[in-house]
Amino acid sequence: MGDKIDFSLLAVVLNAGVSVILLGGLILGINPAQLIMIGVLGYGMSILFRRIGRNQAGIAPKSKSKRR
């Protein structure tokens, strides 16, 4: 793969890391508003990295259904 970053792997690791941070924060009693911000930012970045990884691998984006 050379010197490219594997964004799919990065998304998986980030997703697991955010889960551990949120569970640890709940156990330690950290402010829920801060945990919500961490969750939104962390999972948002995970989704972004997953999309970049799909583009990097040459996989077509998921098509949306045309039912209305």
Secondary structure by P-SEA (a helix, b strand, c coil): cccccaaaaaaaaaaaaaaaaaaaaaaacccaaaaaaaaaaaaaaaaaaaaaaaaaaccccccccccc
